Amino acid sequence: MTSFNERLFPTDVALGAKGGPERRTDVVTLRSGGEQRNAIWAESKRKYQAGYGVKSFAQLEAVLAFFEAQRGRLYGFRWRDRFDFRSCASPALPMPTDQPVGIGDGATAVWQLTKTYGAGATPYVRQIRKPVAGSVAVAVDGLAVSAVSVDATTGLLTFMPVSVPKSGALITAGFSFDVPVRFDTDYLEVDLSHFEAGQMPNIPIVEIRV
């Protein structure tokens, strides 16, 4: 049985949610007053509170139906992060030269989509495993290429034999993408009297590794 499906959480609710990336860092204070800091997680993990996005009974019903379809925490699904869902900065549209994917070696045909945050000595390279189908455009040394297939369920690019990037060639891509997530609860409490009074329901969402 698969633990992830490709369903997209209701976007009108997701666009009103709150959340963002979380990291886990171990900080030890030394006797001298200095610190030693060690990263516990190599990758960030996003958390959201979807309750902020529920503004109507229709949206509440849609979320309830979606929750039941995912069996609570059992199945993962797609989430559209309104703050970070493109290879470029908003309001620009994705271009095939937006993000570096890798440097060709003349033999490797399969590459993972990535998005790079920051520059200098410590950029963070995030693997993109849930691109939006039909949104990915690829370039090699700045020239758009079409002889490449995209797996929207894994974020893998596969170049056809005639278009495998040459040694030293810069591979780039532009795309929209979703975050693989799951509900972080098996109990969805709905209190209509509180909802009518303006109190949001508790709908925690957490990113997962796929």
Number of C-alpha atoms within 10 A of each C-alpha: 4 7 12 18 13 14 14 17 20 16 15 13 20 21 17 16 21 17 17 16 12 13 12 13 12 10 11 12 10 9 7 6 7 8 11 9 10 11 11 10 12 10 16 14 16 18 19 22 21 23 21 19 21 23 16 12 12 10 15 19 12 15 20 16 12 17 22 12 12 18 13 18 18 17 19 25 23 23 26 22 21 16 12 15 18 24 24 18 12 12 7 9 13 20 20 21 22 22 22 20 24 18 18 19 14 13 11 15 16 15 17 16 26 23 19 15 11 9 8 5 6 8 10 15 14 13 16 22 21 23 25 19 14 11 15 23 20 27 24 23 16 15 12 16 14 11 13 18 14 22 17 19 16 15 21 20 20 18 19 14 12 8 15 20 23 16 12 12 17 19 23 24 25 26 26 21 24 21 22 23 26 25 25 18 16 12 12 17 11 14 11 14 9 11 16 12 8 10 13 19 20 15 23 18 21 22 23 16 10 12
